[in-house]
Each structure stands twice: as C-alpha cells, then as structure tokens.
Amino acid sequence: MTDTSYNDRHFDPLDMNNYKVEKLPKMQKSKFERIMAMCGAPLAILVFILFNWVIDISFLPSAAEKSMLAIFLAGLILWMTEAIPNYLTSLIIILLIVLTGVIGQKEAFAQLGHPVMWLNILSFVLASMLVKTRVAKRFALWFVLKFGRSAQGIFFSFMIINIVLSAFISATTAKATILLPIFMVVCAIYGAADGNRNNFGRNLVLQNLFQINVAATGFMTGSGAHLLAISLFMGAYGSTIGYSDWFVACFPMTIVIILLGWIIGVKLIFPMKKEEQKPQIEGGMERLRGELESMGRMSFEEYKAIAIFVGVLIMWATDKLHGLDATTVAFIGAVIALLPGIGVVKWNDVDIPWHLMLFSAGAYTLGAGLESTKLPETLVNQFFDSLGVTADTPFWVLYVALTFMMMFSGLIFESKTMRTLIFVPIALSVEQKFAFPPLSLAFPVAMLIEHVYVLPFNSKPAALLYNTNQYSWSDTFKFGITMMVISWLLILLWGGTVLKWLGYTPGLW
C-alpha cells in the first residue's frame, strides 16, 4: 500500500528533484507483515528454548550442535519476521554464540574484521568516491542522451549502464538510488508520469529493477552476498575462486539473462504501442541535456576518481598475474582515494551503511558457528539417510534440486545474505558427502543469489522501485516469475556446458 500524495498540481514530471528517494511514498507494512513482526520475538524465544534445552535430537549429541541449531532457527525467525532490526538480530546471534560456547569469543568477535568485511567496507569507500564526484550520474545521463534516441535505444542504454555500474558499485540499493531519478524523467518524457501508467514505463522500471540485481551476478564484487559465499567456500576448502574466475563463469550468463529479460519483457509480456514508443513531452530530452550541462565540464576530481576505479578493476581482473587478492586491491584503491591532496574523498564523504555491516558480521559469525559444529553436514547426512538416498544418486538430480531451491527461495526471503547462509553451506555439505568436485554445487547455487526481483518485498531495490507507481504487483510478478523460471533453466544448461568446460561440474548429461 502506498501514499501517492506527492502527485499534486505543482508536480513537474521532468524535475529530477521530484524523484529523490526521500520524496517517494513509503510502502506501509501489510496487516500480515505487522502480525508477523508482533509474533516474531516470542516465537524466536520459544524455538530457542525448545531446541536448546527441551527437544531431544538424537543425531545431535553435542551441546554445541544443539545450541547452534537453536540459534540458527531463532535468528532465521527474527530476520524473516523483522520483529527487531536486522542488525540487532545479528548482535544477539553473536552474543548467543559466545554465551553458549559454540565458538570462542575471539573467533566470534573477529568476524567484524573478516577480510570479506573489509572488502565490503572498502567497496563502499570506492562507490562513495564515484557518487561524491558525480561520475556515476554524469555517465548515466551522457549514455542516455548519446544512445537513447529511440525507445529501444533507451532500453539498451540502461542495460549498458547497469552492467557498468555493477562493476563499480556493490550495493544494489545504491545503484537504484543513482538511476531512479534519471529513468523516472525518461518515463515522464514517454508519457508515464503523475499516476499515468503505460507499457513504456512498466518496461523501463521493471527492466532496471531486473538489471540492477542480475547485472551484479557478473562480478565477484557485485554484491556483499557474493563475498559471503566466497568466505564459505574458503571455510570449506581453504581456497576459493578469484575475481577473474568468477567473471569468466558468470559474466556471459549475466549478459544472456539480461538480453532474454529485454526480449521477454519488452517484446512479449508488455509490448508497446507505436504511440508509447514516441516522446509525449516536447523537449523532454533537452531537460536531461540541461541536467547534464548544469554539471559543467568534467573536473580533475572526476578524472582522478575514474582513474582510481579503473585501476582497481584492472587489478581485480588480473589477480592471477600479481597475486593480490580482491581485499588488498580494494585497500590500495581506498587509501589512494582518501589520501589528502591526491585522493578525491574525505572520510566524512564516505557513506558506509554500518547497520548492514553489523548485519553481515552476524551472518559471518553464524557461518563460522555452522562451520565449527559441522551442523549443515550433519543435517544433510540425516536428511539423505532418512530418504534412503545413497552414494549412487546422480549428480544432476542434486544439481537440479539445489539450484531450484536457491532460485525460488528468492520469492520468500528478503535477505540475499540469509539465502546465501542457508543454501551455500548445504550445497558444500552435499558435494562433500557425495565426493563431487569442489564447488560443483556451491558455485552454481551462489550464481543465483541476485534473483530477488519478483515481488516488492523480495529486495530493497524491489521495494524502492515499486514506490514509483509505474507498475502493479501483478505486473512485477508476471515478468519476475517468468524470468526466474527461464534463469533456472539457463543455470541447468550452464551446469551441463560452460561450468563443465571450466572444470566446475562433471556435467548434467
């Protein structure tokens, strides 16, 4: 439910200031969500007490395993119901893990200093550099004006913009915030403004939502959840994959999915009439041009920001040549960006969402507890034993099942971190139990982390863009669920071809 009171008679549809995040209507929680929030805390406490002290689970003989299961289930309930802020749930999880003796205080508290946490923080430093110098906004405006001379040209422009920004900015919400004012003005130019919906507006906003999320899949640093997955890989095998490894395996699939999304959305689900493909407001693109011109010529600071980030990207892409991992490279870039007289930002300019960092620290501590107790492995073994599954089970059966669960869990769970924390350890345990090649299941599962675009509560960008009032729940579900099914079928094809050629899977047929 949204409040559309911002559309008054003074509303100028071509004014970018009207589409700032703070001016958009806020989505109110539904009655069901409010009930869930009220029940979340008591239910979490009850579950923790039952599984930790009351219920006897014969296949969990140690107190640490029982406590870990109780903490995991209670944390999951709190995260899902949002009974308390997510960062507070994480702090409670860390405290409980220490108090119950699952892992020691030093190891639990050290997760805030995990290399992946540092990579998250430093990525926000680099992203803030691009936002503060307005390089990201200038690039988006220039690209739309240069190549968006037709409706189809505009769609392809935003496609390229989203892919490029995904290499620079790891936070999908930040990308949505940067691009929203630009594509909303373009929607207005094509007649979708002030409460008027048409298929151009539906397509443009839903395509951006889809691309903001999916384009992140192409880059190891495209999402903090990717970094968590890699941390879990490291915990299981003591080694992991590099930036270039991820890029080679994931980027081609990302391009295929984005192109399929454009065909399905623009050509099949929301086909546009001829009049919807023509600007409805005279001089509309000139307003965008005026916005770009008002920024003036590129400053020396902008050139420095571009140079720093391109340098970081090159070093990330060539990690096998110089041997520096992604975190160390990000350290180098952030230090240069912050250096007085040389860099382009001060610490006060850096926008680091510390509540998300604390949330991530809780997730990593939970991951450390799961790894220490081997709880996922125990649960997987018990589950397969109860089903009578033997070592003769074909790889493709488990591949299909795990990728299906990971993909469609995006309809239920809001947090990508939570889905990663649940399904990646399960995939790692399954491949170890059946002696499949390392990462043959966990890597394909991790490649599906970003599919969180079907319903408004599935991710923060989905909630943000739904408030633009350009589409309905049925619109986003129709497009989103179609792309989920297609993307899942594609990961099956990828597992039997590309991932087999790269040596990750034994193939599916």
N, C-alpha and C positions, 0 to 999 in steps of 0.2 A: 504494500500500500504506500503510495507516495503523495506528497503535497505539491501540487503544481501551481501554487500561488505566485511563483516567481514570474509567471507569464502575465504581466499586466499591460495596460495600454501604452506604457512608455518603453516597452521592450524593443530593443534594436537587435534583430536577429543576426546582424553582421558585426556586432561588437564582441570581440573575443572576451572582454572582461565579464560578460554575462555567463560565460561557461566555466568560470573558475570553480574548483571543487567546492569551496565553501559556499558558493551561491546555488549549487544544485540542491534539489529537495532531498531530504534524508529518508531512506527506506525504514519504515517502522516495523518492529517485530510483529509477527502474526500472533494470534491467540495461542496456537500450538507451541510456537517458539517461546512465548512467555511462560507457559506451563512447564515446558522442558527445563527452562532456566530455574524455575522455582523448585522443581523436583531433583535437579542435578546434584546439589550438595548433599542432601540427606541420602540419596541413592548411592553416591560415591562412598560416603562414610560406611553405610551398611555393607556394601560389597567388600570394602577393605577389611572390615571386621570379620565377615563371614569367611573369606578366602584365606585370611591370615591366621585366624585362631579357631574357627568353628568347623568348617568343612574339611574332612579328611580326604586328601587326594593321594592315593597310594603310589602313583608313579612320580610324585614329587616328594622324595623322602627328606630332603634337607630344608631347614627353616629359611635359608636364603632364597631358595627357589619359590617357596610358598609366598614369602614376602614380596618377591619380585613380581609374581603373578598378581597379587593383590594390589600392589602399587600401580602396575600397568593398567589393570582394569579400571581402577578408581580414577586414574589420570585420564584415561580414554573417555570416561563418562563426563568428567569436568570439561574436557576440551570440546566434546561434541555438544553438550548442552549449553556451554558458555555461561554456567552458573556464576562463575567468577572470571575475571580477566585471564586470558591465556598465559600471560607472563607470571601471574600469581600461582596458577596451577603448576607451572614449571618449577617455581621456587619451592612449592610444597613437595613436589616429586623429589627434588634434590635432597631436601631435608629428610624425608621419609627413607630414602635410600641409605642415607648416612645413619639415621637412628636405628634402623632395622639391621644394620650391618651387612647389607647386600654387597656394597663395596666400601672401601675406606674413605675417610674424609678428604684426604689429599687427592685421591683419584677423582672423586665426585666433584669437588670444587675446581679441580684443574680443567674441567671441560670448558669453562669460560675462556680458557687460554688455549683451547684446541687449535691446531693450525687452520682448520676449516673455519673456525670462528674468526680468526684473524683475517682470513681471505674474505669473509663476509663484510667485516668492518672496513677493510681496505678498499673493497669494491665500492662501498658507499662513498668513500672519500673520492675515488675517481669519478663516480657518477655525479657527485655534487660539483666537481670541477666543471663538468660539461653543462650542468644546469645553471650554475652561477655565472659562467661566461656566456650563456645562452647559445652555445654552439648547437645543442640538440634542437632547439626551437628554430634557429636560423636554417639548419639543414632541412628540417621538415617543411618549412614554408617554401624554401627555394625549390625543393624537389617537386612539390605540388604545382607550383607556378611554372616550372620548366617543362614538366611532362604531363601535367594534368589538364590538357586542353580539351579533353572529352571525358565522358563519364567513365569509359573503360580505362582511359589513361589515368584518371584519378585513383581507381581501384588498384592499378598496378603500381602507382606511386606510393601509396600507403603500404603496399606489400613489401616494396624495397625498403621503405623507411623502417618498418617494424623489424625486418631482418637485420638491418644495420644497427639499429638501436639495441637489439638483443645482444649483440656482441659487446656493446659498451656498458649497458645498464642491466644489472642482475635482478632488480626489483620490478616485477611486472606492474605493480601499482604505480610506480614512478613513471614507467612508460605511458601508462594510461593517462596519468595526470598531465604529462607533457603534450600528448597528442589530442586529448579531448577537445580543447578549445579550437584547434585547427580543423578537425573533421566535423565539428558541430557547425562552424561557419560555412564549410563546404556543403553540408546538408541543407542549410538555410538557402544558399545560393541555388540549390536544385529543388527548392520548394518544400522542404521538410523542416519546418520551424514553427514555433509558437503553438505547439499542440497538433500541428498537421503532420500526419504520417503518410509516407509513400514508400514504394519499394526501393527507391534510391537510398533513402535514409535508413531503412531496415538493413539493406545490404551493407552500406558503408560502416555503420556502427557494429553490426554483428561480425563483419569481416575483420574489423580492427580488434574486437574482443577475441576472436579466434586466433588471429595472428599474434597479438600481444602475448598470448600464452604459448601457442605452439612454436613460434619462432625461437623461443628460449631453449627449446629442445636441441637446437643445432649446436649449442655451445655449452661446454662444461660449466662455465661461469654464468650461464644464462639464468640460473636460479639457485638460491641457497639450498633448496631441497636436493639438487644435483650434488652439491658439495657434501651434504649429509650422506647421500648414497655412497659416494666415493669413500667417505670416512668408514662406512660399514664394510665396504669392500676391503679396505685396509685392515680392519679388525679381524676379518675372516681369513685373509690370505697373507697379510703382511706386506702386500704390494698392491698397487692399483693401476688404473689407466691414466694416461696423460691427456693434456688438452688436445693435442693433435689426434690421438687415438679416438677420443670422443667425437671430434669434428668429422673425421673420416667416416665413422659408423653412422652418425646421427644427422649430419647436415643434409646429405642428399635426400634422406627420408623426409626431413622437415620441408624441403622445397616441394617434394611430391605432394605432401599432405596439404600445404598451403595452396598449391595450384588446384588440387581437387576441391578444396573448400570454395575457391572462387567459382569454379565450374558449377558445383552443386548449388551454391547459394544464389549466384547472380543469374545463371542460365536456367536452372530447373525449379528451385523452391520459390524464389522471389523474382521472377522475370519482370523486367521493367518495360513499361510502355514507352513509345517513342518520345512522348512529351516529358516523361520523367528523366530522360537522358539529356535534356537540354536545360541550361540555366534558366531559372524563373525570375531572378532578380538581376536587372541590368547593372552592369558594373560591379557585380559581386566579386569577381576575381581581382578587380582593381583594389578592393578593400584589403584583400590578402597581400597584394603587392605593396599597398601603403603600409601595412603592418611590417612587412619585411624592410621597406625603405626607412621606416622610422627607427629601425635598429642601427642605421648608419653603416658605414663600411666596417669590414671585419677588423677588429682590434688586434694588437700584438698579443694580448692575453688569450684571445681565441685561438690564434695560430699556435701559441705555446700549449694550450690545452689539447689541441688536435695532435700536435707532435708527441706529447707525453703519452696520450692514449694509444696512438698508432704504434708507438714504440713498445708499449706494454703488450698490445695484441700480437705484434711480431714475435716478441719473446715468448709469449704463451704458445704461439703456433710452432715455434722451433725448439720446444723444451727438450727434445731428444738430442739436439745438437749441443746445447750449452749445459744441460744437466740441472738447471734451476727449476724448482717446482713452481706451481702457479702462485702459491702464497708468497714466496720470496720475490718473485717478479712483481707482484702487486705491492709488496713493501717498497721496492725500488721506485715504482711509479708514484706511490703516495708520498714518499719522502721528498721526491723532486717537486711534486705538486704543492707541497706545504713549505718548501724552503723559502725563506724571506729573500726577496729580490730576484729569485729565479722562478719560483712556483707561481701559481695563479689563484690559490685559495688560502684563507686563514682557517684555523680550527673552528672559529665561530660560524664560518660559512658552511661547514660540513653538516649535512643532515643525516644523522645516523639514528634510525629508529631503535632506541635501546630496548624498548619493550619487546621488539621482535628478536633482539639479540638474547635477551633473558629467556624468551620462549624457546629459542634454538638451543641455548645452553641446557635447559631442562630436557629437551629431546635428545641431545647428545649424551647427557648423563643417563637417561633411560636406556639409550643404546648401549652404553658401557655396562650397565647392570644386566641387560639381556645377554650381552656377550660373556660377561663374567660367570653368570649362572648357567649358560647354555640353555636357557629356557625355550627359545624358539626350536632348537634342535630336539629337545625332549618332547615338546608338544607335537611337532611334526611326526616324530617317530611313533608316538602314541596314536595319533590320528590315522596314520597309514597302517599301523598294526591292527587297529580296530576294524579297518575296512578290508583287511586281508591283502593289502597291496604288497607285492613282492618286488624284488630287485629286477624282475623281468619286465616291469612296466616300461613301455616305450617312452622315449624322451618326448616325443611330440605330444603325448597325452598330457604330461605335466606342463609342458610349454603352453599348450592351449589353455589349460585350466588357470595357471598363474597369471598369464597376460590378460585373460578375461576378467579375473577378479581385480587386478590392478586397474584396468581401464574403467570398468563400470563402478568401482568404488568411488570414482570421482563424482558420481551422482549423489552420494550420501555424505562424504566427508568434505568439510570446507578446507581443511588444512592439508596442503601438499606434504608438509613435514610429517604429519601424522600418518598419511598413507605410506610414505617412504619408510617410516619407522616400523610399520606393521608388515608390509609385504616384501621389502627387500631382505630383512633377516629370514623370513620364511623361505624365500627363493634361495638364499645362500644355504640354509639348512637342508633343503630338498636336494640341491645339486651335490652337497657333500654326502648326504645319506646314500644317494644312488650312484656316487662316484662319476658324476657327469663333469665335463670340463669346467674349470673355474670361470665364473661369471656367465656361463651359458644360459642360465635362467635369470640371475640377478640383474645383469646388464639390460636385457630386453625389458624387464619389469621397470627398471629405472628410466628407460626411454619413454615411458608412458606417464611420467609424473605430471606433465603440464596439461593434461586433458581435463581441464576444470572450467568449462565454459557453457555448460548446458543450461543451468538454472541460476537465478540471481544470487543464491546463497552458496554457490559452489566455489567462489573465489572472490577476493576483494575487487579485482577489475570487473568481474561479472556484476557485482553489486553496484559498483560505481557507474558503469555504463547503462545499467538498467534504469537508473535515475534520469537518464537523458530523455526518457519518454518517447523514444524512437521506435520501440517495438514492444510486443506483449510477451507474457510468459509462454504462450503457445508458439509464438514466432521463434523465440530462442530455443525452446525445447525441440521444435520440428527440425531446425537447422542443426542444433547441437547433437541430438541423439543420432541423426543421420551421419554426421562426421565422426562420432565416436565409433559407430559400427564399422565405417569404412576404414578408420585409422587402426582399429583392432585387426581387421582382415589384412591390412597392409603390414602390421608387425608380424603376422603369421608368414606372409610372403617373405618379409625381410629375414626372418629367422631361418628360412629354408634356402636363402640365396646369399644376400650380402653378408650377413653375420656368419654364415658358414664359410664363405670365401675369405673372410677376415680372420677365421680361426676361433671364433667365439662359441659357435654351436656345432654339433655334429650333423645338423640339418634336420628337416622335419619329414623328409620322404626320400 
